[in-house]
């Protein structure tokens, strides 16, 4: 059977963490000098593994077997959030590389191979899943023209030019080449750790439904306007959000989550009763029926608030993505591999975070594997996973890839 090399795996992960090192994490925003050095280093490691490697016009690093006929694709992303962890994304690309090496070294595998991909900008410094969407043919030149860096305002075109990527063609998937797409990732939560599990098998990547809630009242003097007369939009919004939080558990699924990420009061001064209040609100679930129930409940709570007065409330849906179910057969394969190396220590679970795999899922049978995050911490420089768990996850991942190729 296929056997990974733990020292080579950990050494590659530590080398990758030296690009843009920040405390015990990394600062490697998309197309920064450190990000591009990491991409060139990764391309070189792919070539050393006997694959061909290219960095395409959106910065995706694509490694492919020129001669193998039975193939799967594996990967994740290389850049990080600002001042964030060393494993988010990096773990998945190095797992893919190590699995590709282990499969090519395994005896009796002359025609089987794993192609490797490191997507660009999963973390959304410039846009929404630029790399994986480019790879499936979903990213237009017009969208590239209009995208800019959310922290610094640099245009995407300028960033691509400075990274030496301007004018390069963008690689688009040939889905007929592959049996499956596999992505490994740190869990970024504490389900695995708190339940003593070592491997998570992702059932679906959640959908995110986002809304703007606007409450209109009456702007007035905070001292002279009696409590009976005032129409305080700020207070009405806070009451509404509390009502949503009370009512959602009645219709939510076991893993539904809802968040008010931003509240703005207008005009926002200490002695003025807010005339308008606005909230950005979102919920997530992997089940389309649950999502619909949550939206219906949201609409109902707002209708009740409107009939109770004294303010008026409007609801605008900003976006509503679809849940991305992972392929049932690939889930079974991941589970069999997990049972072999971590018997009784694996669990099926939805992903509450978005991943490149959600864009590959409509194109290829797709599966995701999670390893535990210490303390459930991610998007922070203290993010970590024990070496033991990293090695175990890589072995399960490589074994699952081999099972996909053998099937
Ligand atoms: Zn990630």
Boltz pocket constraint, residues with backbone or C-beta under 6 A from the ligand:
constraints:
  - pocket:
      binder: B
      contacts: [[A, 77], [A, 88], [A, 89], [A, 122], [A, 185], [A, 354]]
      max_distance: 6.0
